[in-house]
Amino acid sequence: RRTCRQMTGVIINTTFFIPEGKERGLKIWLRDRFIPAAMAAGFTAPHFMQVTTNVQPGMAVFALHLSHDSADAADAWLHGEGASVIGTEAELHGEDFLWIHSTLIPLDEEVL
């Protein structure tokens, strides 16, 4: 049997959809604004990835995973300050800036 890192809490996946050519601006905003705000709220272990399957032509898609020990605190931040941080950025780009949040519950111990 494989050993795995035990994890409690949740992982928040935020997937961002932006027009090709605007990747640098998204990365700067994530680095300077969104990730620091999330980390200040207790999120940890950011992982930033590019999505390469099922992507519409002309679009770039990225996923950001952030972990939190408390599902309730993560949800409260996403609907409070997190929504405000994303909303401010979305206002700058209009329909060119789309995102979706998913809450993931780790089940490693059940299969690994």
OpenMM code with the backbone's topology and positions (N, CA, C; nanometers):
from openmm import Vec3, app, unit

residues = "ARG ARG THR CYS ARG GLN MET THR GLY VAL ILE ILE ASN THR THR PHE PHE ILE PRO GLU GLY LYS GLU ARG GLY LEU LYS ILE TRP LEU ARG ASP ARG PHE ILE PRO ALA ALA MET ALA ALA GLY PHE THR ALA PRO HIS PHE MET GLN VAL THR THR ASN VAL GLN PRO GLY MET ALA VAL PHE ALA LEU HIS LEU SER HIS ASP SER ALA ASP ALA ALA ASP ALA TRP LEU HIS GLY GLU GLY ALA SER VAL ILE GLY THR GLU ALA GLU LEU HIS GLY GLU ASP PHE LEU TRP ILE HIS SER THR LEU ILE PRO LEU ASP GLU GLU VAL LEU".split()
positions = [
    Vec3(0.0835, -0.1187, 0.0000),
    Vec3(0.0000, 0.0000, 0.0000),
    Vec3(0.0874, 0.1244, 0.0000),
    Vec3(0.0489, 0.2215, -0.0814),
    Vec3(0.1239, 0.3462, -0.0869),
    Vec3(0.0946, 0.4294, 0.0364),
    Vec3(0.1910, 0.5087, 0.0760),
    Vec3(0.1662, 0.6036, 0.1843),
    Vec3(0.1394, 0.7389, 0.1224),
    Vec3(0.0563, 0.8163, 0.1866),
    Vec3(0.0250, 0.9493, 0.1358),
    Vec3(0.0198, 1.0467, 0.2516),
    Vec3(0.0312, 1.1705, 0.2168),
    Vec3(0.0236, 1.2768, 0.3157),
    Vec3(-0.1209, 1.2876, 0.3619),
    Vec3(-0.1414, 1.2773, 0.4916),
    Vec3(-0.2762, 1.2920, 0.5456),
    Vec3(-0.3172, 1.4391, 0.5389),
    Vec3(-0.4363, 1.4646, 0.4940),
    Vec3(-0.4843, 1.6010, 0.4825),
    Vec3(-0.6258, 1.6091, 0.5355),
    Vec3(-0.6513, 1.7136, 0.6075),
    Vec3(-0.7868, 1.7405, 0.6520),
    Vec3(-0.8313, 1.8702, 0.5880),
    Vec3(-0.9560, 1.9014, 0.5995),
    Vec3(-1.0057, 2.0266, 0.5434),
    Vec3(-1.0491, 2.0109, 0.3991),
    Vec3(-1.0339, 2.1200, 0.3236),
    Vec3(-1.0805, 2.1224, 0.1850),
    Vec3(-0.9750, 2.1849, 0.0948),
    Vec3(-0.9915, 2.1586, -0.0330),
    Vec3(-0.9145, 2.2270, -0.1361),
    Vec3(-1.0148, 2.3069, -0.2180),
    Vec3(-0.9836, 2.4322, -0.2378),
    Vec3(-1.0672, 2.5158, -0.3241),
    Vec3(-0.9991, 2.5227, -0.4595),
    Vec3(-1.0689, 2.4808, -0.5626),
    Vec3(-1.0207, 2.4920, -0.6997),
    Vec3(-1.0911, 2.6116, -0.7627),
    Vec3(-1.0133, 2.7072, -0.8096),
    Vec3(-1.0704, 2.8177, -0.8861),
    Vec3(-1.0143, 2.8075, -1.0263),
    Vec3(-1.1035, 2.7933, -1.1238),
    Vec3(-1.0631, 2.7843, -1.2628),
    Vec3(-1.0925, 2.9184, -1.3288),
    Vec3(-0.9916, 2.9736, -1.3958),
    Vec3(-1.0015, 3.1037, -1.4619),
    Vec3(-0.9998, 3.0838, -1.6127),
    Vec3(-1.0878, 3.1537, -1.6821),
    Vec3(-1.0980, 3.1497, -1.8277),
    Vec3(-1.0712, 3.2908, -1.8779),
    Vec3(-0.9644, 3.3069, -1.9568),
    Vec3(-0.9288, 3.4392, -2.0079),
    Vec3(-0.8888, 3.4286, -2.1545),
    Vec3(-0.8982, 3.5393, -2.2281),
    Vec3(-0.8534, 3.5352, -2.3672),
    Vec3(-0.7024, 3.5134, -2.3742),
    Vec3(-0.6582, 3.4378, -2.4745),
    Vec3(-0.5150, 3.4209, -2.4969),
    Vec3(-0.4513, 3.5593, -2.5084),
    Vec3(-0.3320, 3.5715, -2.4568),
    Vec3(-0.2617, 3.6993, -2.4601),
    Vec3(-0.2747, 3.7773, -2.3302),
    Vec3(-0.3666, 3.7366, -2.2428),
    Vec3(-0.3851, 3.8067, -2.1152),
    Vec3(-0.3332, 3.7244, -1.9965),
    Vec3(-0.2562, 3.6207, -2.0280),
    Vec3(-0.2062, 3.5321, -1.9235),
    Vec3(-0.1164, 3.6041, -1.8237),
    Vec3(-0.0289, 3.6899, -1.8728),
    Vec3(0.0655, 3.7587, -1.7847),
    Vec3(-0.0091, 3.8432, -1.6816),
    Vec3(-0.1107, 3.9145, -1.7237),
    Vec3(-0.1880, 3.9973, -1.6310),
    Vec3(-0.2560, 3.9145, -1.5231),
    Vec3(-0.3087, 3.7975, -1.5615),
    Vec3(-0.3716, 3.7091, -1.4631),
    Vec3(-0.2686, 3.6618, -1.3613),
    Vec3(-0.1523, 3.6208, -1.4086),
    Vec3(-0.0481, 3.5701, -1.3188),
    Vec3(-0.0014, 3.6781, -1.2213),
    Vec3(0.0148, 3.7995, -1.2698),
    Vec3(0.0556, 3.9105, -1.1826),
    Vec3(-0.0513, 3.9368, -1.0773),
    Vec3(-0.1780, 3.9405, -1.1183),
    Vec3(-0.2882, 3.9641, -1.0239),
    Vec3(-0.2963, 3.8528, -0.9197),
    Vec3(-0.2827, 3.7285, -0.9626),
    Vec3(-0.2841, 3.6178, -0.8676),
    Vec3(-0.1694, 3.6311, -0.7679),
    Vec3(-0.0497, 3.6575, -0.8186),
    Vec3(0.0692, 3.6675, -0.7325),
    Vec3(0.0617, 3.7855, -0.6359),
    Vec3(0.0166, 3.9002, -0.6850),
    Vec3(0.0209, 4.0224, -0.6047),
    Vec3(-0.1042, 4.0480, -0.5222),
    Vec3(-0.2172, 3.9914, -0.5618),
    Vec3(-0.3427, 4.0278, -0.4960),
    Vec3(-0.4208, 3.9080, -0.4415),
    Vec3(-0.4595, 3.8159, -0.5290),
    Vec3(-0.5504, 3.7090, -0.4880),
    Vec3(-0.4849, 3.6102, -0.3912),
    Vec3(-0.3686, 3.5567, -0.4268),
    Vec3(-0.3036, 3.4575, -0.3401),
    Vec3(-0.2652, 3.5187, -0.2050),
    Vec3(-0.2053, 3.6396, -0.1992),
    Vec3(-0.1761, 3.6963, -0.0673),
    Vec3(-0.3014, 3.7171, 0.0186),
    Vec3(-0.4124, 3.7585, -0.0418),
    Vec3(-0.5365, 3.7762, 0.0341),
    Vec3(-0.5858, 3.6424, 0.0871),
    Vec3(-0.5772, 3.5379, 0.0045),
    Vec3(-0.6202, 3.4052, 0.0475),
    Vec3(-0.5296, 3.3518, 0.1587),
    Vec3(-0.4001, 3.3688, 0.1443),
    Vec3(-0.3060, 3.3210, 0.2462),
    Vec3(-0.3289, 3.3935, 0.3795),
    Vec3(-0.3604, 3.5210, 0.3737),
    Vec3(-0.3886, 3.5963, 0.4962),
    Vec3(-0.5148, 3.5446, 0.5655),
    Vec3(-0.6018, 3.4799, 0.4889),
    Vec3(-0.7263, 3.4245, 0.5437),
    Vec3(-0.7106, 3.2785, 0.5869),
    Vec3(-0.5888, 3.2279, 0.5859),
    Vec3(-0.5652, 3.0926, 0.6344),
    Vec3(-0.5510, 2.9847, 0.5286),
    Vec3(-0.5595, 3.0215, 0.4019),
    Vec3(-0.5370, 2.9225, 0.2962),
    Vec3(-0.3882, 2.8919, 0.2878),
    Vec3(-0.3558, 2.7710, 0.2433),
    Vec3(-0.2170, 2.7296, 0.2296),
    Vec3(-0.1987, 2.6545, 0.0983),
    Vec3(-0.0744, 2.6187, 0.0718),
    Vec3(-0.0368, 2.5286, -0.0376),
    Vec3(-0.0956, 2.5669, -0.1734),
    Vec3(-0.0683, 2.6894, -0.2223),
    Vec3(-0.1192, 2.7226, -0.3550),
    Vec3(-0.0500, 2.6411, -0.4642),
    Vec3(-0.1301, 2.5945, -0.5581),
    Vec3(-0.0798, 2.5242, -0.6761),
    Vec3(-0.1489, 2.5869, -0.7970),
    Vec3(-0.0704, 2.6354, -0.8932),
    Vec3(-0.1223, 2.7020, -1.0120),
    Vec3(-0.0903, 2.6158, -1.1324),
    Vec3(-0.1918, 2.5848, -1.2128),
    Vec3(-0.1754, 2.4939, -1.3260),
    Vec3(-0.2475, 2.5474, -1.4494),
    Vec3(-0.1977, 2.5111, -1.5647),
    Vec3(-0.2669, 2.5416, -1.6895),
    Vec3(-0.3515, 2.4221, -1.7293),
    Vec3(-0.4745, 2.4484, -1.7676),
    Vec3(-0.5651, 2.3443, -1.8167),
    Vec3(-0.5430, 2.3336, -1.9672),
    Vec3(-0.5238, 2.2120, -2.0169),
    Vec3(-0.4915, 2.1953, -2.1589),
    Vec3(-0.5943, 2.1119, -2.2356),
    Vec3(-0.6963, 2.0622, -2.1688),
    Vec3(-0.7975, 1.9838, -2.2392),
    Vec3(-0.9299, 2.0590, -2.2399),
    Vec3(-1.0049, 2.0371, -2.3448),
    Vec3(-1.1377, 2.0972, -2.3606),
    Vec3(-1.1368, 2.2490, -2.3463),
    Vec3(-1.0372, 2.3120, -2.4068),
    Vec3(-1.0242, 2.4576, -2.4011),
    Vec3(-1.0737, 2.5163, -2.5328),
    Vec3(-1.1599, 2.6158, -2.5237),
    Vec3(-1.2126, 2.6823, -2.6421),
    Vec3(-1.1000, 2.7537, -2.7167),
    Vec3(-1.1028, 2.7537, -2.8486),
    Vec3(-1.0018, 2.8274, -2.9251),
    Vec3(-1.0007, 2.9746, -2.8833),
    Vec3(-0.8804, 3.0290, -2.8686),
    Vec3(-0.8653, 3.1695, -2.8318),
    Vec3(-0.8706, 3.1958, -2.6823),
    Vec3(-0.8912, 3.0895, -2.6044),
    Vec3(-0.8991, 3.1052, -2.4593),
    Vec3(-0.7795, 3.0363, -2.3931),
    Vec3(-0.7413, 3.0885, -2.2782),
    Vec3(-0.6426, 3.0249, -2.1910),
    Vec3(-0.7158, 2.9914, -2.0614),
    Vec3(-0.6901, 2.8731, -2.0084),
    Vec3(-0.7600, 2.8279, -1.8881),
    Vec3(-0.6562, 2.7847, -1.7848),
    Vec3(-0.6750, 2.8330, -1.6632),
    Vec3(-0.5833, 2.8024, -1.5538),
    Vec3(-0.6626, 2.7617, -1.4313),
    Vec3(-0.6016, 2.6773, -1.3488),
    Vec3(-0.6632, 2.6349, -1.2233),
    Vec3(-0.5696, 2.6687, -1.1086),
    Vec3(-0.6275, 2.7188, -1.0014),
    Vec3(-0.5538, 2.7485, -0.8790),
    Vec3(-0.6147, 2.6665, -0.7666),
    Vec3(-0.5324, 2.5843, -0.7005),
    Vec3(-0.5772, 2.5078, -0.5841),
    Vec3(-0.5219, 2.5736, -0.4590),
    Vec3(-0.6084, 2.5932, -0.3601),
    Vec3(-0.5702, 2.6450, -0.2290),
    Vec3(-0.6319, 2.5547, -0.1236),
    Vec3(-0.5558, 2.5200, -0.0217),
    Vec3(-0.6053, 2.4335, 0.0856),
    Vec3(-0.6456, 2.5172, 0.2061),
    Vec3(-0.7426, 2.4675, 0.2805),
    Vec3(-0.7834, 2.5317, 0.4062),
    Vec3(-0.8266, 2.4237, 0.5039),
    Vec3(-0.7946, 2.4432, 0.6308),
    Vec3(-0.8309, 2.3456, 0.7343),
    Vec3(-0.9799, 2.3446, 0.7646),
    Vec3(-1.0487, 2.4537, 0.7342),
    Vec3(-1.1904, 2.4649, 0.7688),
    Vec3(-1.2752, 2.4908, 0.6450),
    Vec3(-1.3662, 2.4001, 0.6162),
    Vec3(-1.4567, 2.4186, 0.5028),
    Vec3(-1.5436, 2.5422, 0.5226),
    Vec3(-1.5890, 2.5655, 0.6455),
    Vec3(-1.6742, 2.6817, 0.6730),
    Vec3(-1.5986, 2.8125, 0.6526),
    Vec3(-1.4748, 2.8191, 0.7018),
    Vec3(-1.3952, 2.9411, 0.6856),
    Vec3(-1.3614, 2.9650, 0.5383),
    Vec3(-1.3301, 2.8584, 0.4653),
    Vec3(-1.3003, 2.8714, 0.3225),
    Vec3(-1.4217, 2.9252, 0.2476),
    Vec3(-1.5378, 2.8695, 0.2760),
    Vec3(-1.6609, 2.9130, 0.2109),
    Vec3(-1.6938, 3.0583, 0.2446),
    Vec3(-1.6755, 3.0946, 0.3716),
    Vec3(-1.7035, 3.2327, 0.4127),
    Vec3(-1.6116, 3.3306, 0.3400),
    Vec3(-1.4835, 3.2955, 0.3260),
    Vec3(-1.3908, 3.3846, 0.2570),
    Vec3(-1.4259, 3.3958, 0.1087),
    Vec3(-1.4588, 3.2821, 0.0457),
    Vec3(-1.4929, 3.2844, -0.0970),
    Vec3(-1.6141, 3.3719, -0.1256),
    Vec3(-1.7095, 3.3734, -0.0330),
    Vec3(-1.8305, 3.4530, -0.0533),
    Vec3(-1.8204, 3.5932, 0.0050),
    Vec3(-1.7104, 3.6223, 0.0723),
    Vec3(-1.6880, 3.7540, 0.1312),
    Vec3(-1.5738, 3.8247, 0.0620),
    Vec3(-1.4591, 3.8285, 0.1302),
    Vec3(-1.3429, 3.8990, 0.0764),
    Vec3(-1.2964, 3.8423, -0.0574),
    Vec3(-1.2969, 3.7107, -0.0709),
    Vec3(-1.2547, 3.6500, -0.1972),
    Vec3(-1.3401, 3.6962, -0.3139),
    Vec3(-1.4711, 3.7021, -0.2922),
    Vec3(-1.5616, 3.7497, -0.3971),
    Vec3(-1.5330, 3.8956, -0.4315),
    Vec3(-1.4990, 3.9738, -0.3308),
    Vec3(-1.4664, 4.1145, -0.3528),
    Vec3(-1.3379, 4.1298, -0.4342),
    Vec3(-1.2358, 4.0508, -0.3997),
    Vec3(-1.1082, 4.0573, -0.4719),
    Vec3(-1.1280, 4.0167, -0.6177),
    Vec3(-1.1995, 3.9081, -0.6407),
    Vec3(-1.2255, 3.8644, -0.7785),
    Vec3(-1.3164, 3.9635, -0.8503),
    Vec3(-1.4172, 4.0141, -0.7811),
    Vec3(-1.5100, 4.1089, -0.8424),
    Vec3(-1.4413, 4.2340, -0.8918),
    Vec3(-1.3458, 4.2844, -0.8149),
    Vec3(-1.2704, 4.4034, -0.8558),
    Vec3(-1.1937, 4.3771, -0.9841),
    Vec3(-1.1309, 4.2615, -0.9934),
    Vec3(-1.0572, 4.2256, -1.1150),
    Vec3(-1.1531, 4.2037, -1.2322),
    Vec3(-1.2645, 4.1395, -1.2075),
    Vec3(-1.3618, 4.1124, -1.3128),
    Vec3(-1.4173, 4.2423, -1.3712),
    Vec3(-1.4357, 4.3439, -1.2869),
    Vec3(-1.4855, 4.4727, -1.3357),
    Vec3(-1.3903, 4.5349, -1.4367),
    Vec3(-1.2608, 4.5111, -1.4197),
    Vec3(-1.1620, 4.5668, -1.5123),
    Vec3(-1.1672, 4.5008, -1.6499),
    Vec3(-1.2084, 4.3746, -1.6552),
    Vec3(-1.2031, 4.2982, -1.7794),
    Vec3(-1.3397, 4.2663, -1.8388),
    Vec3(-1.4447, 4.2862, -1.7641),
    Vec3(-1.5780, 4.2577, -1.8141),
    Vec3(-1.5960, 4.1105, -1.8466),
    Vec3(-1.6560, 4.0820, -1.9591),
    Vec3(-1.6856, 3.9445, -1.9980),
    Vec3(-1.5627, 3.8631, -2.0340),
    Vec3(-1.4468, 3.9295, -2.0427),
    Vec3(-1.3230, 3.8580, -2.0750),
    Vec3(-1.2663, 3.7813, -1.9568),
    Vec3(-1.3231, 3.7987, -1.8384),
    Vec3(-1.2685, 3.7376, -1.7174),
    Vec3(-1.3761, 3.6514, -1.6534),
    Vec3(-1.3616, 3.5198, -1.6688),
    Vec3(-1.4590, 3.4271, -1.6125),
    Vec3(-1.3891, 3.3327, -1.5156),
    Vec3(-1.4612, 3.2888, -1.4146),
    Vec3(-1.4044, 3.1961, -1.3173),
    Vec3(-1.5151, 3.1115, -1.2575),
    Vec3(-1.4737, 2.9999, -1.1991),
    Vec3(-1.5667, 2.9133, -1.1266),
    Vec3(-1.4899, 2.8515, -1.0095),
    Vec3(-1.5564, 2.8450, -0.8955),
    Vec3(-1.4983, 2.7807, -0.7773),
    Vec3(-1.5572, 2.6412, -0.7614),
    Vec3(-1.4743, 2.5481, -0.7191),
    Vec3(-1.5190, 2.4144, -0.6804),
    Vec3(-1.4545, 2.3824, -0.5461),
    Vec3(-1.5317, 2.3214, -0.4569),
    Vec3(-1.4772, 2.2777, -0.3294),
    Vec3(-1.4504, 2.1280, -0.3385),
    Vec3(-1.3269, 2.0894, -0.3088),
    Vec3(-1.2840, 1.9507, -0.3185),
    Vec3(-1.2547, 1.8972, -0.1784),
    Vec3(-1.3032, 1.7795, -0.1484),
    Vec3(-1.2775, 1.7143, -0.0209),
    Vec3(-1.1794, 1.6009, -0.0459),
    Vec3(-1.0592, 1.6086, 0.0126),
    Vec3(-0.9601, 1.5032, -0.0100),
    Vec3(-1.0090, 1.3671, 0.0414),
    Vec3(-0.9915, 1.2651, -0.0414),
    Vec3(-1.0288, 1.1281, -0.0069),
    Vec3(-0.9103, 1.0339, -0.0230),
    Vec3(-0.7887, 1.0866, -0.0187),
    Vec3(-0.6696, 1.0055, -0.0410),
    Vec3(-0.6705, 0.8773, 0.0425),
    Vec3(-0.7056, 0.8887, 0.1689),
    Vec3(-0.6984, 0.7724, 0.2579),
    Vec3(-0.7925, 0.6599, 0.2152),
    Vec3(-0.8904, 0.6914, 0.1330),
    Vec3(-0.9852, 0.5898, 0.0887),
    Vec3(-0.9349, 0.5069, -0.0286),
    Vec3(-0.8382, 0.5612, -0.1036),
    Vec3(-0.7947, 0.4889, -0.2240),
    Vec3(-0.6434, 0.4724, -0.2355),
    Vec3(-0.5660, 0.5458, -0.1604),
    Vec3(-0.4186, 0.5373, -0.1746),
    Vec3(-0.3564, 0.4594, -0.0611),
] * unit.nanometer
topology = app.Topology()
chain = topology.addChain("A")
for resn in residues:
    res = topology.addResidue(resn, chain)
    for name in ("N", "CA", "C"):
        topology.addAtom(name, app.Element.getBySymbol(name[0]), res)
